[in-house]
Amino acid sequence: MEVLGVEVLEVKEGYARVKGRVDERFLNVHGTAHGSFIFALADFAFELAVNYDSPRIALNVNINFIKPAFAGDELIAEARIEGGGRRVKFCLLKVYRGDELIAEATAVSYGRS
C-alpha cells in the first residue's frame, strides 16, 4: 500500500502481519491517528490472510478502537483466520503499538471456491 506507506512483514496460510507508521497526514482533529488509518492497516492484513489460497471478498468488518495512536507511532496489524469453511472465513484482526493493543476487529470473508 504505497499511499499509506504500509510494509508487508509476513504472509502465510491463514495469517498476515503488516507495519505502518502514523504521520501527520493520518491525524484527525484530536491530533491522534485517524480511525480510517488504523482500519486500513487491519484491513490490508485481512486481505493478505484471506486471499492467500483463493480470491475472497470482505462481507463484514467490525472494529473497536481501544487506545489512541500518535504521530510517529509504528503500528503492527495482524490478521489470523480463526474458523470457517471452504467459502466463508472468520478472521480476528489486531493492531498493536509495540506490545500494546490499540484496536481489535472481527471480519468475515466469502470466496466462491
Helices and strands as residue ranges (DSSP letters): E 7-12, E 15-21, G 24-26, H 35-50, E 57-65, E 74-84, E 88-97, E 100-110
